[in-house]
């Protein structure tokens, strides 16, 4: 049926929900995973005790309006420790050769691997991390991602339904691209206003170091409100 690839792969307890956690997409999912959303496909999951295996097959369109197939497999492990639960995942994906190459004559595949971790340190603090690499035979912006951050429960200030997060990401530019590297920092705090609403205050800093032009950087401030019915 019509499925969302981000609902099944590259999941993370502390950095995966753009409606309640980080706003910048680099912390919501690994952008190098190139996960299609709301396209036709299929999903399968198999679990043995603390291990899970997930697989998706999807058909989508790229920016050049070419149809392509997307195949991905993820293996996960849930670990219970004295300080809290941790989840550790590794996945890989590939497409067929329907993406533009740098020489503009041959089409190439998108291929990559990624890791997504989250670990509770206590009832208040948790850590998350993502690492990703993708092949740069096709025209892409970045070929490596390293990100991580901290999740803080509002229990720290006496409001257990509030939550705050701090994240940092470094993306390495593709070898033939315009971007040398990118840094992204985001901090947010979400306040639970009632049983059916919340508000989030958010601040981001993004810096693109270009290879042949001036560095581009800036701050982004946001407010997000949710109401549940």
N, C-alpha and C positions, 0 to 999 in steps of 0.2 A: 504494500500500500504506500501511501504518502507518509514518509517518516523524516525525522530530524536527526541527522548523524550526531549532533552535539549532545543529544539525550542519552547516547549509548557509549560513546568513546571519549577518552580524555576527561573523564569525570573527576571531580575533586570536591571534598567536603567544604572547603573554605574559599574556593575561588572558581565558581562555575555558574553563578546565578546573577545575571545582569539586572534582575529586578530586586534583589535583596542584598547583593554583595558589591563587588567592584563594578564600575561602569566601563572602564577601558577594556576593549575586547581582548587585549593581550593577556589580561588576567582572567577573563571569562573562559576562554579556551586558547589552546596553542594555535596561533594563526598559521603556523607552518604545517599543521595537520590538514589544512584545506578541507575541512569537513563540510560536505553539502548539507543543506537544510531544506526540508519540506519539498523533497523530490521523491520520485517513485523508487522503491527499493525494498530490501528485506533485511531482517535482523534475527540472529539466533544467539542464545546464551546457554551455557552449560556450567554447572557448579558442582564441585567436589569439596566438601568441608569448607576450608578457608580459601580455596582457589576458585576463580571464575574465568571462563573463556567466553569472549564475545566476538561476534563477527557480523559485519554488515557488507551488503552489496547495494550500490545505488547507481542511478543514472541521472545525470544533471547536464547543465549547459554552462560553458565558461564565458568569459568576457567577449570572446570572438564569436559567440553564439554557436559554438561547436558542441554537439552532444559528446559526452564522454562517460565511461564507466569508472566507478570508484570502488576499490576493494580494501577492506581493513580488518585486522585481527588484533585483539587486545587480550592479554593475560593479566589477571589481578590477584593480589594476595592480601587478605585482611589479617592484621596482627594485633592481638590483645596483649598489652603490657601493663606493668604496675602503674604507669602514669596515665594510660588511656589507650584508645584504639588508634591504629594506624592503617592506612590503605596504600598499597604500592602497586603501580600498574605500568606495564610496558606494552607498546603497540607499534605496528607498522602498517603502511598503506602504499598502494600504487594505483595508478590510473592507466588507461590505454593512451596511445600516442596521439593525442588531439590538442596538444598545447604548443604554442609558438616557440621555436628555438631562437637563440640569439642571432643566428645567421639569416633568419627570416625565410629560409628555404625548406628546412626540415621541421617536422613536428616532433615533439618530445613528450615523454611521460613526466608526471609528477610522482615522486617517490620520497618517502621519508620514514623516520622512526621517532618515537617520543616516549617520555616517561612522565608520570604524574603521581606525586606523593602528597599525602596529608597525614599528620601525626598529632594527636592530642598530647599535650604536655601536662595538663591538669584539667579541672573543670572550667578554668578561666582561659588558659592560653593554648594555642595550637599553631603549628607550623605547616606551610605548604611549599611545594617546589614543583617546577616544570622544567624539563629539558627537551629540546627538539632539534632535529637536523633534517634538512631536505636536500635532495640532489638539485644542482643548479644548471642542468642541461637546458631546461626550459627557462623562459623569461620570468624571473621572480624578483622580489625586493630583498628578501633576507634568506640566508641559508642555515642559520643557527639561532636558537633561542635559549636563554638561561634566565629563569625568573623564580622568585620566591617571596615569602612574606610571613606575616604574623596575623593571627586571628585572636581577638580579645573579646571575651564575653562581658556583657554589662554587669555581670555579677560582681565585677571588680569595684564598681561604684554603686552597688546596691540595687541595680535594675537588671535582673537576669534575662529579660527579653530584649535588651539592647545588644548591639554588637558593633565592634569597630575592626577595621582592617588596615594594614599597611603593606604595600607591595612594591617591589622593584623588578624591572626587566631589562635585560640587555639583549639586543638583536644584532647579529653580525650581517652586514650587507653582502649580497651575492657578488661574486668575483667580477662580473662584468656589468654590474648595475651602477646606478648613480649614487646610491647611499652607501657610505662607508660603515656606519654603525648607528644604532638608535638606542637611546636610554629613555625609560619611562618609569615614573614614580607616581604612586597614587595612595592617598589616605582617605578613609571615609569613616563616618560614624552614623549608625542607624538607630533612631529612637522609636520605640514602640509607643505610639500615642494612645492606642486603645486596642481592644481585641480585634478590631477590624481595620486598623490603619497604622501606617508608620511613615516617618520622614527621614531622609538620608541627606547629610551634608558631605560634599565630596570635593577634593582638590587634587589636581594632576599637574605634573610637569613632564613635558616631552621634548626631547632634543634629538634632531637628525643631523649628524655630521655628514656633509656631502663631499664627494670626491673632487668635484670641479667647480663648486660654487660655495656660497656662504652657508655656514651652519644655520639651521632653522630650529628655533626653540620657542617655547611659550608655556604659560600657565593656563589651565582650564579649571573653572569652578562650576560646580553643579549642585542642584537641589532636586531630589527625587521624592515623590509622594506616591504611596500605594494605598488603595482601599480595597477591601475584600468583601465580596457579597456571597 
